[in-house]
Amino acid sequence: MTDKADKKPSGVFFSKSGGDYVVLWKGQEVVRYASIEAFVEAHQAGLLALDESQADLLEKYYQSIGVSTGRSPDKSGRS
C-alpha cells in the first residue's frame, strides 16, 4: 500500500512565481505553457495528430486484408 504523501504530483499546475502553467508527470516537469490557451491548443493538436495516425494505421490494416476504406485523399495526396 502506498502512502499519499509519497506520491509525486502529476497534472497541470499554475506557477505563481513564473505566471505560467507547468505540466508535471510523477513529480518531473514535462513542459511549461505561457497560458492555459496555449496548453489547450497544444493538447488539441496532439489529439488531432493521434487521431490521424490511428486512422492511417486502420486504413493500412483494412487495405492489407482487402477492404476498401473509402477515405478521400487529404491535402498531401494520401488516401
Protein Blocks (a to p, Z undefined) as FASTA:
>chain_A
ZZfklpccedddddfklopacddeehiafbdcfbfklmmmmmmmmmmmmmmmmmmmmmmm
mmmnopaehiacdfkopZZ
